[in-house]
Every structure is written in C-alpha cells, then in structure tokens.
Amino acid sequence: MNFKISGKNIEVTDGLRSAIEAKLGKLDRFFTPDTTINVTLSVEKERQKIEVTIPVKGTIIRSEQVSNDMYVSIDLVEEVIERQLLRYKNKLVDKYQSGGGFQKSYVEQEYDSDEDEVRIIRSKKFDIKPMYPEDACIQMELLGHSFFVFVNAETDQTNVVYKRKGGAYGLIEPED
C-alpha cells in the first residue's frame, strides 16, 4: 500500500509517519499492494484530527477521528475503517467489479456481519407541507431533531435542512 501523508498546522514527524504506516498497514490484508491511502493530519486548538481516505474502484472508504492525542486518533481511525470493511463487505465488493482494489482473499472470505447489518426498525409517514427553509429550521428545532425533510415553497422540491457543528444550519437541495 502507498501512503500519502500530509499535515495541516502540524509537522508530520518520522514518529507519526511510522505510527500511521504501522497501524494502517494492518489493512493491507484487505487491499491490493497498489492501493493508495490518503492521510491528512490536522490540529485545531486541543483537537488532534486524522482523516483517512481510501479510493477503490467504485467507492471511497473514509473515516475521520478526533481526540486530544494524535496517536489515539490514529488507533481509532484504523478500528473504524476495519469495522466498515467487515460490515459493508458485500456492498463494497461487487462481483461485476472483480473486487477492484481489494485482495482476492478478502473478496472471497465470508465474514459474520449479522449484528452489524443495516436494519430499519421504524418507519414514519407524515404530511409534507410546503415551507421556506427558515421555517423548516424552526420546525426542526421545535421537534428536537438534527435534520428535517420538507417541500421548499420557493422551488416546490423536496429539501433537507440539518444542524451543523457550531450551531449553524445547512440546506440540501437537488440539482436541476
């Protein structure tokens, strides 16, 4: 595996580089040798963040972890990616893609993922009334949710408002 390691507001020392390569190197049993792992380290105040992106044919495997210690963040991100790979193996590896980017042994091995299977346990139906995005944000806050689906009164399209970190709001709308 090839590592592309960069830093924002942090110098990538030899110690950090070797810790990343050792920890994320454990993932080599899943990927072919020519797979590239993009790692970005960043520091903001007390937050030590690592972002790992692994592009493979047909999809991107990504995780981002934050802690007070960069080495702890490195440990966490490796665990999350491995869990993702085991949980979503059947979705990630399509027979028609020949497992592009994944090792043959990983593609062919069966993993027990019953407890991690995605299950919908509740379904809701409700009447969607047209409203403006600002009104949707107010409705979302009244309900105590982190997102709200609504029909935009201006465009007559289904939109989603969501709460962002820092208390701001985001709007998701379809492309024309």
C-alpha positions in Angstrom: 0.0 0.0 0.0 1.1 3.5 -0.7 0.7 6.2 1.9 0.2 9.9 1.1 0.5 11.7 4.4 0.1 15.4 4.8 -0.4 17.8 7.7 -2.3 21.0 8.4 -0.9 23.0 11.3 1.2 20.1 12.2 4.6 18.7 11.1 4.5 15.1 10.0 7.3 13.7 12.1 9.0 10.4 11.4 7.3 9.0 14.6 3.8 10.0 13.3 4.6 8.6 9.9 5.8 5.3 11.2 2.8 5.0 13.6 0.4 5.7 10.7 2.2 3.2 8.4 2.3 0.5 11.2 -1.4 0.9 12.3 -2.9 1.4 8.9 -0.5 -1.1 7.4 -2.7 -3.8 9.2 -5.3 -3.0 6.5 -3.0 -4.4 3.8 -4.8 -7.8 4.1 -7.9 -6.1 2.6 -6.3 -4.1 -0.3 -4.0 -4.8 -3.2 -0.4 -3.5 -3.0 -1.0 -0.6 -5.4 -3.8 0.9 -3.3 -3.2 4.4 -2.1 -4.2 5.6 1.3 -4.5 9.4 1.7 -4.0 10.6 5.3 -4.4 14.2 6.5 -3.4 15.2 10.0 -4.6 18.5 11.4 -4.5 20.3 14.7 -7.0 22.9 15.9 -6.6 24.0 19.5 -6.8 20.8 21.6 -8.3 18.8 18.7 -5.9 16.3 17.0 -7.7 15.1 13.9 -6.8 12.4 11.3 -8.7 11.9 8.0 -8.2 8.8 6.0 -9.5 8.3 2.5 -9.0 5.1 0.5 -10.3 5.3 -3.1 -11.1 1.9 -4.5 -12.8 1.0 -7.7 -16.4 2.2 -7.5 -16.3 3.6 -4.0 -14.4 5.6 -1.4 -13.7 4.3 2.1 -13.3 7.2 4.6 -13.0 7.9 8.3 -12.3 10.9 10.4 -11.4 10.7 14.1 -10.6 13.4 16.6 -9.1 13.2 20.1 -6.7 15.0 22.4 -3.8 12.8 21.2 -2.8 12.1 17.6 -1.7 8.6 18.4 -5.1 7.8 19.9 -6.8 9.3 16.8 -4.6 7.0 14.6 -5.7 3.9 16.6 -9.4 5.0 16.4 -9.4 5.6 12.7 -7.9 2.2 11.9 -10.5 0.4 14.0 -13.3 2.3 12.3 -12.1 1.5 8.8 -11.6 -2.1 9.6 -15.1 -2.3 11.1 -16.5 -0.6 8.0 -14.8 -3.0 5.7 -16.1 -6.0 7.6 -19.6 -4.6 7.9 -20.1 -3.5 4.4 -18.0 -6.0 2.5 -20.9 -7.3 0.4 -21.9 -3.8 -0.6 -18.3 -2.6 -1.3 -17.3 -5.6 -3.3 -19.5 -6.1 -6.4 -18.9 -9.3 -8.3 -19.1 -7.3 -11.5 -16.2 -5.0 -10.4 -13.9 -8.1 -9.9 -13.3 -6.6 -6.4 -11.1 -3.9 -8.0 -8.7 -2.6 -5.4 -9.5 -5.4 -2.9 -7.4 -8.5 -2.3 -8.9 -11.7 -3.7 -8.8 -13.4 -0.2 -10.9 -10.6 1.3 -13.4 -10.7 -1.5 -13.9 -14.5 -1.2 -13.8 -14.8 2.6 -17.2 -14.8 4.4 -17.4 -12.5 7.4 -20.1 -12.8 10.1 -21.9 -9.4 9.9 -25.3 -10.3 11.2 -25.2 -8.0 14.2 -23.9 -5.1 12.1 -26.4 -5.5 9.3 -28.4 -2.3 8.4 -31.9 -2.8 9.7 -34.8 -0.3 9.5 -36.7 -0.8 12.7 -39.2 2.1 12.4 -41.0 3.8 9.6 -42.8 7.2 9.8 -45.3 8.8 7.4 -46.3 12.4 7.7 -47.9 15.1 5.6 -45.3 17.3 4.0 -46.4 20.9 3.7 -44.6 23.5 1.6 -42.5 25.9 3.7 -39.5 28.1 3.5 -36.0 26.8 4.6 -36.0 29.2 7.6 -39.4 27.9 8.7 -38.1 24.3 8.3 -35.2 25.1 10.6 -37.6 26.4 13.3 -39.7 23.3 12.9 -36.6 21.1 13.2 -35.6 22.9 16.5 -39.2 22.5 17.9 -39.1 18.8 17.2 -35.5 18.5 18.7 -34.2 16.7 15.5 -30.9 17.2 13.8 -32.5 17.3 10.3 -35.8 18.0 8.8 -37.3 17.0 5.4 -39.7 19.5 3.7 -41.0 20.7 0.4 -39.4 24.1 -0.4 -42.2 26.6 -1.0 -40.0 28.6 -3.4 -38.9 25.6 -5.7 -41.6 23.0 -5.0 -38.8 20.4 -4.5 -38.0 18.1 -1.6 -35.2 19.6 0.5 -33.5 18.8 3.8 -32.2 21.3 6.5 -29.8 20.0 9.0 -27.9 21.3 12.0 -24.1 21.7 11.5 -21.4 21.8 14.1 -21.2 25.2 15.7 -25.0 25.7 15.7 -25.3 26.8 12.0 -27.7 25.2 9.6 -27.2 23.5 6.2 -29.6 23.1 3.3 -29.6 20.1 0.9 -31.5 20.6 -2.3 -31.5 18.5 -5.5 -29.5 19.6 -8.6 -31.6 20.8 -11.5 
